[in-house]
Amino acid sequence: MDTSADGSALPPHTPGAGRALLRQLWGPDRVPEASPEVKRQVEELIARAQRSIAERRGQATA
């Protein structure tokens, strides 16, 4: 599990959880389904962030 800047544990990524919450709060007609392209972009951003975190942890211990 990753940690935030203050060292507290971050929950694991749950695909679609944010959209599901918004659909519940605002209604399904106001929150469209994510396109495959948007889903791919989100997965790329998550992977890039995870690599960045891993690199920073490696530098901190070096």
Secondary structure, DSSP 8 states (H G I E B T S, - for coil): --B-TTS-B-----TTHHHHHHHHHH-TTTS----HHHHHHHHHHHHHHHHHHHHHHHHHH-
